[in-house]
Amino acid sequence: MKTIATLVCAAMLACCLPAWADVSRDDAASMAQKASGGRVLAVERAEHKGAAVWRVKVLTPQGEVRVMLIDAASGRAR
């Protein structure tokens, strides 16, 4: 009975977690670099309007620091 309860709890937790595996951290960094033409400074996981995103901080060729949000499921910039 304990095993079944443990499996049910694990399945419920897995359903509640956002899916981060569709677009990797490196993919998000590469997409942001290509879109901005700048240098990636940092990449972190975040949530934006209930959706999983990668928050990518980029230094643009003009010397500005810009934050880009890359959708973790589709890879589209937000």
mmCIF file of the N, C-alpha and C atoms, coordinates in Angstrom:
data_MODEL
# 
_entry.id   MODEL 
# 
loop_
_atom_site.group_PDB 
_atom_site.id 
_atom_site.type_symbol 
_atom_site.label_atom_id 
_atom_site.label_alt_id 
_atom_site.label_comp_id 
_atom_site.label_asym_id 
_atom_site.label_entity_id 
_atom_site.label_seq_id 
_atom_site.pdbx_PDB_ins_code 
_atom_site.Cartn_x 
_atom_site.Cartn_y 
_atom_site.Cartn_z 
_atom_site.occupancy 
_atom_site.B_iso_or_equiv 
_atom_site.pdbx_formal_charge 
_atom_site.auth_seq_id 
_atom_site.auth_comp_id 
_atom_site.auth_asym_id 
_atom_site.auth_atom_id 
_atom_site.pdbx_PDB_model_num 
ATOM 1   N N  . MET A 1 1  ? 0.818  -1.190 0.000   1.00 0.00 ? 1  MET A N  1 
ATOM 2   C CA . MET A 1 1  ? 0.000  0.000  0.000   1.00 0.00 ? 1  MET A CA 1 
ATOM 3   C C  . MET A 1 1  ? 0.867  1.261  0.000   1.00 0.00 ? 1  MET A C  1 
ATOM 4   N N  . LYS A 1 2  ? 1.982  1.222  0.749   1.00 0.00 ? 2  LYS A N  1 
ATOM 5   C CA . LYS A 1 2  ? 2.885  2.373  0.789   1.00 0.00 ? 2  LYS A CA 1 
ATOM 6   C C  . LYS A 1 2  ? 3.470  2.667  -0.586  1.00 0.00 ? 2  LYS A C  1 
ATOM 7   N N  . THR A 1 3  ? 3.796  1.606  -1.314  1.00 0.00 ? 3  THR A N  1 
ATOM 8   C CA . THR A 1 3  ? 4.377  1.764  -2.645  1.00 0.00 ? 3  THR A CA 1 
ATOM 9   C C  . THR A 1 3  ? 3.397  2.434  -3.592  1.00 0.00 ? 3  THR A C  1 
ATOM 10  N N  . ILE A 1 4  ? 2.154  2.028  -3.540  1.00 0.00 ? 4  ILE A N  1 
ATOM 11  C CA . ILE A 1 4  ? 1.132  2.621  -4.405  1.00 0.00 ? 4  ILE A CA 1 
ATOM 12  C C  . ILE A 1 4  ? 0.931  4.092  -4.058  1.00 0.00 ? 4  ILE A C  1 
ATOM 13  N N  . ALA A 1 5  ? 0.864  4.409  -2.773  1.00 0.00 ? 5  ALA A N  1 
ATOM 14  C CA . ALA A 1 5  ? 0.695  5.798  -2.346  1.00 0.00 ? 5  ALA A CA 1 
ATOM 15  C C  . ALA A 1 5  ? 1.881  6.647  -2.792  1.00 0.00 ? 5  ALA A C  1 
ATOM 16  N N  . THR A 1 6  ? 3.073  6.108  -2.695  1.00 0.00 ? 6  THR A N  1 
ATOM 17  C CA . THR A 1 6  ? 4.274  6.824  -3.132  1.00 0.00 ? 6  THR A CA 1 
ATOM 18  C C  . THR A 1 6  ? 4.240  7.081  -4.635  1.00 0.00 ? 6  THR A C  1 
ATOM 19  N N  . LEU A 1 7  ? 3.860  6.068  -5.397  1.00 0.00 ? 7  LEU A N  1 
ATOM 20  C CA . LEU A 1 7  ? 3.774  6.219  -6.855  1.00 0.00 ? 7  LEU A CA 1 
ATOM 21  C C  . LEU A 1 7  ? 2.703  7.235  -7.254  1.00 0.00 ? 7  LEU A C  1 
ATOM 22  N N  . VAL A 1 8  ? 1.577  7.217  -6.579  1.00 0.00 ? 8  VAL A N  1 
ATOM 23  C CA . VAL A 1 8  ? 0.503  8.172  -6.876  1.00 0.00 ? 8  VAL A CA 1 
ATOM 24  C C  . VAL A 1 8  ? 0.970  9.592  -6.561  1.00 0.00 ? 8  VAL A C  1 
ATOM 25  N N  . CYS A 1 9  ? 1.621  9.773  -5.439  1.00 0.00 ? 9  CYS A N  1 
ATOM 26  C CA . CYS A 1 9  ? 2.134  11.107 -5.076  1.00 0.00 ? 9  CYS A CA 1 
ATOM 27  C C  . CYS A 1 9  ? 3.178  11.584 -6.085  1.00 0.00 ? 9  CYS A C  1 
ATOM 28  N N  . ALA A 1 10 ? 4.058  10.700 -6.497  1.00 0.00 ? 10 ALA A N  1 
ATOM 29  C CA . ALA A 1 10 ? 5.086  11.080 -7.471  1.00 0.00 ? 10 ALA A CA 1 
ATOM 30  C C  . ALA A 1 10 ? 4.455  11.461 -8.802  1.00 0.00 ? 10 ALA A C  1 
ATOM 31  N N  . ALA A 1 11 ? 3.444  10.717 -9.229  1.00 0.00 ? 11 ALA A N  1 
ATOM 32  C CA . ALA A 1 11 ? 2.763  11.037 -10.487 1.00 0.00 ? 11 ALA A CA 1 
ATOM 33  C C  . ALA A 1 11 ? 2.044  12.383 -10.402 1.00 0.00 ? 11 ALA A C  1 
ATOM 34  N N  . MET A 1 12 ? 1.431  12.666 -9.273  1.00 0.00 ? 12 MET A N  1 
ATOM 35  C CA . MET A 1 12 ? 0.729  13.945 -9.096  1.00 0.00 ? 12 MET A CA 1 
ATOM 36  C C  . MET A 1 12 ? 1.715  15.110 -9.114  1.00 0.00 ? 12 MET A C  1 
ATOM 37  N N  . LEU A 1 13 ? 2.846  14.936 -8.475  1.00 0.00 ? 13 LEU A N  1 
ATOM 38  C CA . LEU A 1 13 ? 3.863  15.994 -8.476  1.00 0.00 ? 13 LEU A CA 1 
ATOM 39  C C  . LEU A 1 13 ? 4.420  16.226 -9.867  1.00 0.00 ? 13 LEU A C  1 
ATOM 40  N N  . ALA A 1 14 ? 4.639  15.166 -10.611 1.00 0.00 ? 14 ALA A N  1 
ATOM 41  C CA . ALA A 1 14 ? 5.172  15.293 -11.974 1.00 0.00 ? 14 ALA A CA 1 
ATOM 42  C C  . ALA A 1 14 ? 4.202  16.048 -12.871 1.00 0.00 ? 14 ALA A C  1 
ATOM 43  N N  . CYS A 1 15 ? 2.927  15.875 -12.661 1.00 0.00 ? 15 CYS A N  1 
ATOM 44  C CA . CYS A 1 15 ? 1.921  16.573 -13.473 1.00 0.00 ? 15 CYS A CA 1 
ATOM 45  C C  . CYS A 1 15 ? 1.878  18.064 -13.157 1.00 0.00 ? 15 CYS A C  1 
ATOM 46  N N  . CYS A 1 16 ? 2.241  18.441 -11.962 1.00 0.00 ? 16 CYS A N  1 
ATOM 47  C CA . CYS A 1 16 ? 2.167  19.839 -11.533 1.00 0.00 ? 16 CYS A CA 1 
ATOM 48  C C  . CYS A 1 16 ? 3.386  20.654 -11.936 1.00 0.00 ? 16 CYS A C  1 
ATOM 49  N N  . LEU A 1 17 ? 4.486  20.010 -12.231 1.00 0.00 ? 17 LEU A N  1 
ATOM 50  C CA . LEU A 1 17 ? 5.713  20.724 -12.562 1.00 0.00 ? 17 LEU A CA 1 
ATOM 51  C C  . LEU A 1 17 ? 5.688  21.187 -14.013 1.00 0.00 ? 17 LEU A C  1 
ATOM 52  N N  . PRO A 1 18 ? 6.214  22.397 -14.300 1.00 0.00 ? 18 PRO A N  1 
ATOM 53  C CA . PRO A 1 18 ? 6.278  22.843 -15.691 1.00 0.00 ? 18 PRO A CA 1 
ATOM 54  C C  . PRO A 1 18 ? 7.275  22.002 -16.489 1.00 0.00 ? 18 PRO A C  1 
ATOM 55  N N  . ALA A 1 19 ? 7.022  21.862 -17.761 1.00 0.00 ? 19 ALA A N  1 
ATOM 56  C CA . ALA A 1 19 ? 7.911  21.083 -18.629 1.00 0.00 ? 19 ALA A CA 1 
ATOM 57  C C  . ALA A 1 19 ? 9.088  21.956 -19.055 1.00 0.00 ? 19 ALA A C  1 
ATOM 58  N N  . TRP A 1 20 ? 10.278 21.591 -18.626 1.00 0.00 ? 20 TRP A N  1 
ATOM 59  C CA . TRP A 1 20 ? 11.468 22.384 -18.959 1.00 0.00 ? 20 TRP A CA 1 
ATOM 60  C C  . TRP A 1 20 ? 12.312 21.717 -20.035 1.00 0.00 ? 20 TRP A C  1 
ATOM 61  N N  . ALA A 1 21 ? 11.987 20.520 -20.397 1.00 0.00 ? 21 ALA A N  1 
ATOM 62  C CA . ALA A 1 21 ? 12.883 19.753 -21.247 1.00 0.00 ? 21 ALA A CA 1 
ATOM 63  C C  . ALA A 1 21 ? 12.755 20.041 -22.741 1.00 0.00 ? 21 ALA A C  1 
ATOM 64  N N  . ASP A 1 22 ? 11.700 20.724 -23.182 1.00 0.00 ? 22 ASP A N  1 
ATOM 65  C CA . ASP A 1 22 ? 11.508 20.931 -24.617 1.00 0.00 ? 22 ASP A CA 1 
ATOM 66  C C  . ASP A 1 22 ? 12.620 21.779 -25.230 1.00 0.00 ? 22 ASP A C  1 
ATOM 67  N N  . VAL A 1 23 ? 12.964 22.878 -24.604 1.00 0.00 ? 23 VAL A N  1 
ATOM 68  C CA . VAL A 1 23 ? 14.048 23.749 -25.071 1.00 0.00 ? 23 VAL A CA 1 
ATOM 69  C C  . VAL A 1 23 ? 15.087 23.793 -23.955 1.00 0.00 ? 23 VAL A C  1 
ATOM 70  N N  . SER A 1 24 ? 16.297 23.387 -24.254 1.00 0.00 ? 24 SER A N  1 
ATOM 71  C CA . SER A 1 24 ? 17.342 23.346 -23.227 1.00 0.00 ? 24 SER A CA 1 
ATOM 72  C C  . SER A 1 24 ? 17.877 24.744 -22.932 1.00 0.00 ? 24 SER A C  1 
ATOM 73  N N  . ARG A 1 25 ? 18.618 24.835 -21.856 1.00 0.00 ? 25 ARG A N  1 
ATOM 74  C CA . ARG A 1 25 ? 19.268 26.096 -21.466 1.00 0.00 ? 25 ARG A CA 1 
ATOM 75  C C  . ARG A 1 25 ? 20.198 26.580 -22.581 1.00 0.00 ? 25 ARG A C  1 
ATOM 76  N N  . ASP A 1 26 ? 20.982 25.662 -23.148 1.00 0.00 ? 26 ASP A N  1 
ATOM 77  C CA . ASP A 1 26 ? 21.912 26.025 -24.226 1.00 0.00 ? 26 ASP A CA 1 
ATOM 78  C C  . ASP A 1 26 ? 21.171 26.464 -25.483 1.00 0.00 ? 26 ASP A C  1 
ATOM 79  N N  . ASP A 1 27 ? 20.058 25.778 -25.787 1.00 0.00 ? 27 ASP A N  1 
ATOM 80  C CA . ASP A 1 27 ? 19.251 26.178 -26.952 1.00 0.00 ? 27 ASP A CA 1 
ATOM 81  C C  . ASP A 1 27 ? 18.701 27.586 -26.769 1.00 0.00 ? 27 ASP A C  1 
ATOM 82  N N  . ALA A 1 28 ? 18.201 27.878 -25.575 1.00 0.00 ? 28 ALA A N  1 
ATOM 83  C CA . ALA A 1 28 ? 17.651 29.207 -25.293 1.00 0.00 ? 28 ALA A CA 1 
ATOM 84  C C  . ALA A 1 28 ? 18.733 30.277 -25.421 1.00 0.00 ? 28 ALA A C  1 
ATOM 85  N N  . ALA A 1 29 ? 19.926 29.991 -24.911 1.00 0.00 ? 29 ALA A N  1 
ATOM 86  C CA . ALA A 1 29 ? 21.035 30.937 -25.018 1.00 0.00 ? 29 ALA A CA 1 
ATOM 87  C C  . ALA A 1 29 ? 21.399 31.175 -26.478 1.00 0.00 ? 29 ALA A C  1 
ATOM 88  N N  . SER A 1 30 ? 21.450 30.113 -27.259 1.00 0.00 ? 30 SER A N  1 
ATOM 89  C CA . SER A 1 30 ? 21.780 30.231 -28.675 1.00 0.00 ? 30 SER A CA 1 
ATOM 90  C C  . SER A 1 30 ? 20.727 31.045 -29.432 1.00 0.00 ? 30 SER A C  1 
ATOM 91  N N  . MET A 1 31 ? 19.458 30.796 -29.146 1.00 0.00 ? 31 MET A N  1 
ATOM 92  C CA . MET A 1 31 ? 18.371 31.533 -29.805 1.00 0.00 ? 31 MET A CA 1 
ATOM 93  C C  . MET A 1 31 ? 18.434 33.021 -29.475 1.00 0.00 ? 31 MET A C  1 
ATOM 94  N N  . ALA A 1 32 ? 18.680 33.338 -28.208 1.00 0.00 ? 32 ALA A N  1 
ATOM 95  C CA . ALA A 1 32 ? 18.760 34.742 -27.792 1.00 0.00 ? 32 ALA A CA 1 
ATOM 96  C C  . ALA A 1 32 ? 19.969 35.424 -28.417 1.00 0.00 ? 32 ALA A C  1 
ATOM 97  N N  . GLN A 1 33 ? 21.089 34.711 -28.487 1.00 0.00 ? 33 GLN A N  1 
ATOM 98  C CA . GLN A 1 33 ? 22.303 35.278 -29.086 1.00 0.00 ? 33 GLN A CA 1 
ATOM 99  C C  . GLN A 1 33 ? 22.078 35.581 -30.563 1.00 0.00 ? 33 GLN A C  1 
ATOM 100 N N  . LYS A 1 34 ? 21.468 34.651 -31.273 1.00 0.00 ? 34 LYS A N  1 
ATOM 101 C CA . LYS A 1 34 ? 21.206 34.858 -32.696 1.00 0.00 ? 34 LYS A CA 1 
ATOM 102 C C  . LYS A 1 34 ? 20.220 35.995 -32.926 1.00 0.00 ? 34 LYS A C  1 
ATOM 103 N N  . ALA A 1 35 ? 19.189 36.091 -32.081 1.00 0.00 ? 35 ALA A N  1 
ATOM 104 C CA . ALA A 1 35 ? 18.170 37.129 -32.245 1.00 0.00 ? 35 ALA A CA 1 
ATOM 105 C C  . ALA A 1 35 ? 18.710 38.525 -31.937 1.00 0.00 ? 35 ALA A C  1 
ATOM 106 N N  . SER A 1 36 ? 19.629 38.612 -30.970 1.00 0.00 ? 36 SER A N  1 
ATOM 107 C CA . SER A 1 36 ? 20.124 39.923 -30.545 1.00 0.00 ? 36 SER A CA 1 
ATOM 108 C C  . SER A 1 36 ? 21.451 40.302 -31.197 1.00 0.00 ? 36 SER A C  1 
ATOM 109 N N  . GLY A 1 37 ? 22.211 39.305 -31.614 1.00 0.00 ? 37 GLY A N  1 
ATOM 110 C CA . GLY A 1 37 ? 23.545 39.568 -32.147 1.00 0.00 ? 37 GLY A CA 1 
ATOM 111 C C  . GLY A 1 37 ? 24.543 39.922 -31.064 1.00 0.00 ? 37 GLY A C  1 
ATOM 112 N N  . GLY A 1 38 ? 24.127 39.737 -29.805 1.00 0.00 ? 38 GLY A N  1 
ATOM 113 C CA . GLY A 1 38 ? 24.980 40.111 -28.684 1.00 0.00 ? 38 GLY A CA 1 
ATOM 114 C C  . GLY A 1 38 ? 25.606 38.916 -27.996 1.00 0.00 ? 38 GLY A C  1 
ATOM 115 N N  . ARG A 1 39 ? 26.082 39.164 -26.780 1.00 0.00 ? 39 ARG A N  1 
ATOM 116 C CA . ARG A 1 39 ? 26.753 38.144 -25.979 1.00 0.00 ? 39 ARG A CA 1 
ATOM 117 C C  . ARG A 1 39 ? 25.867 37.764 -24.797 1.00 0.00 ? 39 ARG A C  1 
ATOM 118 N N  . VAL A 1 40 ? 25.649 36.488 -24.591 1.00 0.00 ? 40 VAL A N  1 
ATOM 119 C CA . VAL A 1 40 ? 24.802 36.012 -23.496 1.00 0.00 ? 40 VAL A CA 1 
ATOM 120 C C  . VAL A 1 40 ? 25.572 36.141 -22.181 1.00 0.00 ? 40 VAL A C  1 
ATOM 121 N N  . LEU A 1 41 ? 24.935 36.795 -21.213 1.00 0.00 ? 41 LEU A N  1 
ATOM 122 C CA . LEU A 1 41 ? 25.550 36.983 -19.899 1.00 0.00 ? 41 LEU A CA 1 
ATOM 123 C C  . LEU A 1 41 ? 25.046 35.977 -18.873 1.00 0.00 ? 41 LEU A C  1 
ATOM 124 N N  . ALA A 1 42 ? 23.746 35.634 -18.944 1.00 0.00 ? 42 ALA A N  1 
ATOM 125 C CA . ALA A 1 42 ? 23.161 34.716 -17.961 1.00 0.00 ? 42 ALA A CA 1 
ATOM 126 C C  . ALA A 1 42 ? 21.885 34.097 -18.521 1.00 0.00 ? 42 ALA A C  1 
ATOM 127 N N  . VAL A 1 43 ? 21.592 32.889 -18.050 1.00 0.00 ? 43 VAL A N  1 
ATOM 128 C CA . VAL A 1 43 ? 20.356 32.191 -18.431 1.00 0.00 ? 43 VAL A CA 1 
ATOM 129 C C  . VAL A 1 43 ? 19.784 31.573 -17.163 1.00 0.00 ? 43 VAL A C  1 
ATOM 130 N N  . GLU A 1 44 ? 18.505 31.805 -16.909 1.00 0.00 ? 44 GLU A N  1 
ATOM 131 C CA . GLU A 1 44 ? 17.860 31.184 -15.758 1.00 0.00 ? 44 GLU A CA 1 
ATOM 132 C C  . GLU A 1 44 ? 16.427 30.818 -16.089 1.00 0.00 ? 44 GLU A C  1 
ATOM 133 N N  . ARG A 1 45 ? 15.911 29.823 -15.372 1.00 0.00 ? 45 ARG A N  1 
ATOM 134 C CA . ARG A 1 45 ? 14.526 29.410 -15.554 1.00 0.00 ? 45 ARG A CA 1 
ATOM 135 C C  . ARG A 1 45 ? 13.618 30.389 -14.829 1.00 0.00 ? 45 ARG A C  1 
ATOM 136 N N  . ALA A 1 46 ? 12.445 30.633 -15.419 1.00 0.00 ? 46 ALA A N  1 
ATOM 137 C CA . ALA A 1 46 ? 11.478 31.536 -14.806 1.00 0.00 ? 46 ALA A CA 1 
ATOM 138 C C  . ALA A 1 46 ? 10.083 31.172 -15.290 1.00 0.00 ? 46 ALA A C  1 
ATOM 139 N N  . GLU A 1 47 ? 9.101  31.901 -14.781 1.00 0.00 ? 47 GLU A N  1 
ATOM 140 C CA . GLU A 1 47 ? 7.725  31.756 -15.229 1.00 0.00 ? 47 GLU A CA 1 
ATOM 141 C C  . GLU A 1 47 ? 7.225  33.123 -15.636 1.00 0.00 ? 47 GLU A C  1 
ATOM 142 N N  . HIS A 1 48 ? 6.524  33.189 -16.753 1.00 0.00 ? 48 HIS A N  1 
ATOM 143 C CA . HIS A 1 48 ? 5.972  34.455 -17.244 1.00 0.00 ? 48 HIS A CA 1 
ATOM 144 C C  . HIS A 1 48 ? 4.532  34.203 -17.660 1.00 0.00 ? 48 HIS A C  1 
ATOM 145 N N  . LYS A 1 49 ? 3.603  34.854 -16.976 1.00 0.00 ? 49 LYS A N  1 
ATOM 146 C CA . LYS A 1 49 ? 2.168  34.693 -17.249 1.00 0.00 ? 49 LYS A CA 1 
ATOM 147 C C  . LYS A 1 49 ? 1.762  33.226 -17.227 1.00 0.00 ? 49 LYS A C  1 
ATOM 148 N N  . GLY A 1 50 ? 2.279  32.495 -16.267 1.00 0.00 ? 50 GLY A N  1 
ATOM 149 C CA . GLY A 1 50 ? 1.921  31.098 -16.081 1.00 0.00 ? 50 GLY A CA 1 
ATOM 150 C C  . GLY A 1 50 ? 2.632  30.117 -16.994 1.00 0.00 ? 50 GLY A C  1 
ATOM 151 N N  . ALA A 1 51 ? 3.526  30.592 -17.843 1.00 0.00 ? 51 ALA A N  1 
ATOM 152 C CA . ALA A 1 51 ? 4.237  29.712 -18.768 1.00 0.00 ? 51 ALA A CA 1 
ATOM 153 C C  . ALA A 1 51 ? 5.713  29.628 -18.394 1.00 0.00 ? 51 ALA A C  1 
ATOM 154 N N  . ALA A 1 52 ? 6.302  28.469 -18.624 1.00 0.00 ? 52 ALA A N  1 
ATOM 155 C CA . ALA A 1 52 ? 7.725  28.267 -18.362 1.00 0.00 ? 52 ALA A CA 1 
ATOM 156 C C  . ALA A 1 52 ? 8.535  28.976 -19.440 1.00 0.00 ? 52 ALA A C  1 
ATOM 157 N N  . VAL A 1 53 ? 9.509  29.767 -19.004 1.00 0.00 ? 53 VAL A N  1 
ATOM 158 C CA . VAL A 1 53 ? 10.376 30.491 -19.939 1.00 0.00 ? 53 VAL A CA 1 
ATOM 159 C C  . VAL A 1 53 ? 11.816 30.422 -19.455 1.00 0.00 ? 53 VAL A C  1 
ATOM 160 N N  . TRP A 1 54 ? 12.715 30.678 -20.376 1.00 0.00 ? 54 TRP A N  1 
ATOM 161 C CA . TRP A 1 54 ? 14.117 30.908 -20.042 1.00 0.00 ? 54 TRP A CA 1 
ATOM 162 C C  . TRP A 1 54 ? 14.322 32.417 -20.079 1.00 0.00 ? 54 TRP A C  1 
ATOM 163 N N  . ARG A 1 55 ? 14.872 32.978 -19.022 1.00 0.00 ? 55 ARG A N  1 
ATOM 164 C CA . ARG A 1 55 ? 15.178 34.410 -18.945 1.00 0.00 ? 55 ARG A CA 1 
ATOM 165 C C  . ARG A 1 55 ? 16.653 34.549 -19.305 1.00 0.00 ? 55 ARG A C  1 
ATOM 166 N N  . VAL A 1 56 ? 16.904 35.177 -20.453 1.00 0.00 ? 56 VAL A N  1 
ATOM 167 C CA . VAL A 1 56 ? 18.275 35.264 -20.967 1.00 0.00 ? 56 VAL A CA 1 
ATOM 168 C C  . VAL A 1 56 ? 18.715 36.732 -20.959 1.00 0.00 ? 56 VAL A C  1 
ATOM 169 N N  . LYS A 1 57 ? 19.795 37.008 -20.252 1.00 0.00 ? 57 LYS A N  1 
ATOM 170 C CA . LYS A 1 57 ? 20.357 38.358 -20.202 1.00 0.00 ? 57 LYS A CA 1 
ATOM 171 C C  . LYS A 1 57 ? 21.446 38.451 -21.260 1.00 0.00 ? 57 LYS A C  1 
ATOM 172 N N  . VAL A 1 58 ? 21.334 39.463 -22.133 1.00 0.00 ? 58 VAL A N  1 
ATOM 173 C CA . VAL A 1 58 ? 22.237 39.598 -23.281 1.00 0.00 ? 58 VAL A CA 1 
ATOM 174 C C  . VAL A 1 58 ? 22.855 40.994 -23.284 1.00 0.00 ? 58 VAL A C  1 
ATOM 175 N N  . LEU A 1 59 ? 24.133 41.078 -23.646 1.00 0.00 ? 59 LEU A N  1 
ATOM 176 C CA . LEU A 1 59 ? 24.795 42.350 -23.881 1.00 0.00 ? 59 LEU A CA 1 
ATOM 177 C C  . LEU A 1 59 ? 24.775 42.585 -25.390 1.00 0.00 ? 59 LEU A C  1 
ATOM 178 N N  . THR A 1 60 ? 24.033 43.613 -25.836 1.00 0.00 ? 60 THR A N  1 
ATOM 179 C CA . THR A 1 60 ? 23.882 43.867 -27.269 1.00 0.00 ? 60 THR A CA 1 
ATOM 180 C C  . THR A 1 60 ? 25.154 44.491 -27.840 1.00 0.00 ? 60 THR A C  1 
ATOM 181 N N  . PRO A 1 61 ? 25.306 44.472 -29.165 1.00 0.00 ? 61 PRO A N  1 
ATOM 182 C CA . PRO A 1 61 ? 26.464 45.110 -29.796 1.00 0.00 ? 61 PRO A CA 1 
ATOM 183 C C  . PRO A 1 61 ? 26.542 46.621 -29.494 1.00 0.00 ? 61 PRO A C  1 
ATOM 184 N N  . GLN A 1 62 ? 25.415 47.225 -29.149 1.00 0.00 ? 62 GLN A N  1 
ATOM 185 C CA . GLN A 1 62 ? 25.381 48.652 -28.802 1.00 0.00 ? 62 GLN A CA 1 
ATOM 186 C C  . GLN A 1 62 ? 25.770 48.904 -27.344 1.00 0.00 ? 62 GLN A C  1 
ATOM 187 N N  . GLY A 1 63 ? 26.061 47.839 -26.592 1.00 0.00 ? 63 GLY A N  1 
ATOM 188 C CA . GLY A 1 63 ? 26.480 47.978 -25.202 1.00 0.00 ? 63 GLY A CA 1 
ATOM 189 C C  . GLY A 1 63 ? 25.339 47.996 -24.205 1.00 0.00 ? 63 GLY A C  1 
ATOM 190 N N  . GLU A 1 64 ? 24.129 47.687 -24.632 1.00 0.00 ? 64 GLU A N  1 
ATOM 191 C CA . GLU A 1 64 ? 22.973 47.674 -23.739 1.00 0.00 ? 64 GLU A CA 1 
ATOM 192 C C  . GLU A 1 64 ? 22.749 46.259 -23.202 1.00 0.00 ? 64 GLU A C  1 
ATOM 193 N N  . VAL A 1 65 ? 22.335 46.180 -21.949 1.00 0.00 ? 65 VAL A N  1 
ATOM 194 C CA . VAL A 1 65 ? 21.964 44.885 -21.377 1.00 0.00 ? 65 VAL A CA 1 
ATOM 195 C C  . VAL A 1 65 ? 20.464 44.727 -21.606 1.00 0.00 ? 65 VAL A C  1 
ATOM 196 N N  . ARG A 1 66 ? 20.097 43.609 -22.210 1.00 0.00 ? 66 ARG A N  1 
ATOM 197 C CA . ARG A 1 66 ? 18.704 43.353 -22.561 1.00 0.00 ? 66 ARG A CA 1 
ATOM 198 C C  . ARG A 1 66 ? 18.315 41.982 -22.012 1.00 0.00 ? 66 ARG A C  1 
ATOM 199 N N  . VAL A 1 67 ? 17.083 41.882 -21.500 1.00 0.00 ? 67 VAL A N  1 
ATOM 200 C CA . VAL A 1 67 ? 16.573 40.603 -21.018 1.00 0.00 ? 67 VAL A CA 1 
ATOM 201 C C  . VAL A 1 67 ? 15.574 40.082 -22.035 1.00 0.00 ? 67 VAL A C  1 
ATOM 202 N N  . MET A 1 68 ? 15.795 38.861 -22.476 1.00 0.00 ? 68 MET A N  1 
ATOM 203 C CA . MET A 1 68 ? 14.893 38.218 -23.436 1.00 0.00 ? 68 MET A CA 1 
ATOM 204 C C  . MET A 1 68 ? 14.258 37.015 -22.758 1.00 0.00 ? 68 MET A C  1 
ATOM 205 N N  . LEU A 1 69 ? 12.995 36.774 -23.047 1.00 0.00 ? 69 LEU A N  1 
ATOM 206 C CA . LEU A 1 69 ? 12.297 35.605 -22.539 1.00 0.00 ? 69 LEU A CA 1 
ATOM 207 C C  . LEU A 1 69 ? 12.088 34.634 -23.693 1.00 0.00 ? 69 LEU A C  1 
ATOM 208 N N  . ILE A 1 70 ? 12.569 33.421 -23.509 1.00 0.00 ? 70 ILE A N  1 
ATOM 209 C CA . ILE A 1 70 ? 12.436 32.375 -24.518 1.00 0.00 ? 70 ILE A CA 1 
ATOM 210 C C  . ILE A 1 70 ? 11.476 31.315 -23.968 1.00 0.00 ? 70 ILE A C  1 
ATOM 211 N N  . ASP A 1 71 ? 10.381 31.072 -24.677 1.00 0.00 ? 71 ASP A N  1 
ATOM 212 C CA . ASP A 1 71 ? 9.394  30.093 -24.254 1.00 0.00 ? 71 ASP A CA 1 
ATOM 213 C C  . ASP A 1 71 ? 10.059 28.710 -24.169 1.00 0.00 ? 71 ASP A C  1 
ATOM 214 N N  . ALA A 1 72 ? 9.933  28.069 -23.016 1.00 0.00 ? 72 ALA A N  1 
ATOM 215 C CA . ALA A 1 72 ? 10.605 26.781 -22.791 1.00 0.00 ? 72 ALA A CA 1 
ATOM 216 C C  . ALA A 1 72 ? 9.991  25.652 -23.602 1.00 0.00 ? 72 ALA A C  1 
ATOM 217 N N  . ALA A 1 73 ? 8.750  25.799 -24.031 1.00 0.00 ? 73 ALA A N  1 
ATOM 218 C CA . ALA A 1 73 ? 8.090  24.744 -24.809 1.00 0.00 ? 73 ALA A CA 1 
ATOM 219 C C  . ALA A 1 73 ? 8.329  24.909 -26.314 1.00 0.00 ? 73 ALA A C  1 
ATOM 220 N N  . SER A 1 74 ? 8.224  26.150 -26.801 1.00 0.00 ? 74 SER A N  1 
ATOM 221 C CA . SER A 1 74 ? 8.281  26.366 -28.250 1.00 0.00 ? 74 SER A CA 1 
ATOM 222 C C  . SER A 1 74 ? 9.605  26.943 -28.746 1.00 0.00 ? 74 SER A C  1 
ATOM 223 N N  . GLY A 1 75 ? 10.335 27.622 -27.864 1.00 0.00 ? 75 GLY A N  1 
ATOM 224 C CA . GLY A 1 75 ? 11.581 28.269 -28.271 1.00 0.00 ? 75 GLY A CA 1 
ATOM 225 C C  . GLY A 1 75 ? 11.365 29.659 -28.854 1.00 0.00 ? 75 GLY A C  1 
ATOM 226 N N  . ARG A 1 76 ? 10.140 30.139 -28.843 1.00 0.00 ? 76 ARG A N  1 
ATOM 227 C CA . ARG A 1 76 ? 9.856  31.481 -29.378 1.00 0.00 ? 76 ARG A CA 1 
ATOM 228 C C  . ARG A 1 76 ? 10.215 32.553 -28.364 1.00 0.00 ? 76 ARG A C  1 
ATOM 229 N N  . ALA A 1 77 ? 10.711 33.666 -28.856 1.00 0.00 ? 77 ALA A N  1 
ATOM 230 C CA . ALA A 1 77 ? 10.999 34.812 -27.994 1.00 0.00 ? 77 ALA A CA 1 
ATOM 231 C C  . ALA A 1 77 ? 9.682  35.456 -27.603 1.00 0.00 ? 77 ALA A C  1 
ATOM 232 N N  . ARG A 1 78 ? 9.584  35.915 -26.371 1.00 0.00 ? 78 ARG A N  1 
ATOM 233 C CA . ARG A 1 78 ? 8.374  36.590 -25.888 1.00 0.00 ? 78 ARG A CA 1 
ATOM 234 C C  . ARG A 1 78 ? 8.657  38.038 -25.690 1.00 0.00 ? 78 ARG A C  1 
# 
